[in-house]
Amino acid sequence: MKARETDPVSAFGGVLAFNRPVDLAAAKEITSTFVEVVIAPGFAEDALAELKRKKDLRLLDVGPLSKAMSEGVDLKKLVGGLIVQDRDLGVLGDLRALQVPTQRKPTAEEYAACAFAWKVCKHVKSNAIIYAKPGQTVGIGAGQMSRVDSVKLAAMKAQMPVKGCVMASDAFFPFRDGLDAAAQAGITAVIQPGGSIRDQEIVKAADEHGLAMILTGMRHFRH
């Protein structure tokens, strides 16, 4: 339900992926709207009966998920060959151990929201910007040519108030315009890799807006 509330328009006719077996309650939420494909590591018997009521709904049971499924290499096709790269398996530990260069430190709620936003950000196409609160995505800006455009797009796509949310960025901010736009939208904290030659300018912008900022030292790029 939380995922659908993030963007109910785009959810219509979409694909749903679960990291746990689908129970009856989840199945009823699925059948309450138009979904084309459901992928999950299993389906409860009563959930399966509920889902089979929907015509043309395709169900994929992938079986138990394992670490081995995410290991190996990532292949990208291009004219004349393939790009072979390691999978992005980087994860963060305790966010409180990371650098906070701003005058204001994140609150406990902001740390929780940033941890969630960072996980989502990893799987969004670059340039990726996520607005979130603890446990829920609020806005997504993906695949734009400039980071500030992703910041503005995430605010535009948000179906819930952005004010009070945090923002995650998959790579550093090359200019302060992204911070300025996010602050104008109402965010209170930022999690981003850092590493720009203008990091001092970015931190200064955050301080001017009263934002807390977490630097991960790790970036994600999904193309």
N, C-alpha and C positions, 0 to 999 in steps of 0.2 A: 504494500500500500504506500509506504513512504517513497519507494522508487517511482511509482506511478504518479504520485503527487508532484514530483519534481517537474515532469513535463507530460501531462496527460494527452496532449495533442499528438506528440511523437510516439507515445506508447501505443496508440491505436494501430492495430495491425502489425505489432512488433514481435520480437523474439525475446522470450524470458529465459534466463539462465539461473539455476539454483545451485548452491554449494551444499545442499542437504536435501534429503527426501521430501517430496511434496506431500503435505497432509491434506485433510479434507477442507479445513478452513482456508488454506492457500488456494486449493482447487476452486472453491466457490468464488474467491476474489478473481481468479483468472477467467472463469466462465461468465463473470458479470460484464465483461467487455470483449472486444474483438482482438484475439491474439492468434497468430499463425503458427508459432512453434514454441514448445516448452522443452528445455533441456535440463535434466536433473539426474543426480546419482540414485534415483529410485522414486517410486510412487507408492503411497499407501493404497491398499485395495479399494477402499471407499473413495479415495481421491481419484483413482484411475477411472472408476465408474462414472464419477461426476464429469471428468474431463472428456470422456468418450461421448458424452451427450452433444458436444459441440462439433458440428459438421466441419470437416476440412482442418481441424486442429491436429497438428503433427506433434507427436510425443517422442522424445529421444531419451532413452534410459542409458546413461553412460557407465553405470555401475559405480562402485566405490572410487572416490577420488584419491589419488596418491601423489606423493612428492615427485615420483618419476614422470608423471604426466606433464610437469612444468619444466623439466630439465632438458638439456640438449641445446640445439641451436635453433635460431629463427631464420627462416628463408624468405627473401623478398625477390619477386620476379622483376626483371627488366629486359629490355630488348637485347637479345644476344647472350643472356646468361642469368645468373643468380647472384644476389648479395647474401653472404653467409655471415651471421653475427651471433654472438652469445645472447642468450635470453636475458632480459632485464629482471634479475631476481633480487635486486637490492631492496632491503627492508630496513626500517629504522627501529632502534630499541626505544628506550625511555626518552621521550622528547625533552624532559627536564634536564637531561645531560647535554643538550645541544646549546650552541651559542645563541644568546639573545642580545643583540647589539643596541637595542633601543632603550630609551630611558624607562619606558613602562614595560613591565614583565607580564606575560600572559596570565590570565586567571586560570583556575582549574577547569572551568567550562571551556575556555578558549583552547587549552591544551588538548582536551578531549575532542573538540571540533577539528582542530588542526590535524590530529592523528588520523581522524576519519577522512578528512579532505585529501590528505597526502596519499592515502591508499587509493582513493578514487582517481586522483590526478594521474597516477601511474598508467592507468588504462585508457586515458583520453588522448586523442590525437593532438599532436603539437601544432601550433602553440596552444597549450592547455592551461585553462584557468578554471578553478572550482570555487564556488561559494557554498559554504556548508555550515550547519550547526551540528551538535553532537548526534551522530547516528543517521544523518539525513543530508543528502545533496539538495541544494536550493537552486543553484544555477550553474550551467556548464557553457564555457566558451571554448570551442575546439576548432583546430585546423585552419586558423587564420594566419595571414602572412606577417602580421605584427602582433606583438603581445598586448599592446593597448587595445587593439580591436577585439581580441579575445576577452579582455576585461569588460569592455562595453557590451559585447555579445552576451556574456554570462548574465549581466544585469538585465539585459533586454529579455532573455529567455526565462528568467525567474518567474515562477508562478506564485511564490510566497515572498514576503518582505525580505529584502537583503539586509536591511538595517539590523545590526547586531550579529551578523554572520562573520565568519572568518574566510580568508581567501588562501588557496594553495596555487602555486605556479610551478610547472614542471621544470622550468629553467629560470635563470636570473633575469632581473629587469634591466634592460639596457639603458633605459631612461626613467625618470621619475614620473612620467605621464601616466603610467599604469597604476602607480600608487595613488596619484591624485584622483584618477577616475574612480578607483575602488573606494577611496575615502569618501568621495562625493556620493557614492551609492550607499554608504553606511556601514562598511565593514569595520571591525574593531581590531583584528589581528591578521598577520600574514605569515605563511610558512613558505619558504622558497630556498633554493640551493645557495644563493650568493655566488660570488666569484666574478662579478662584473667590475670593469675598471671604474665604474661610477658607483660602487657600493656605498661609499661615504655619502654621496648625494641621495641615494635611495634611503639610507637610514635617516638622514636629515629630514627627508620628506615624511617618513613615518613618524618621526618625533614631532614635526610640525602639526600633524593630524592627530597626535595622541594615540597612535597605533602601537601595538606590540608586534615584534617580528622575531621569528625563529629561523635560523640559518641551518640547513641540513648538511651542506657540503656534498650533497648527492643530487644529481639531476636525472630526469627521465625524458626521453624523446621517443615518441611513438609516431611513426609515419606509415 
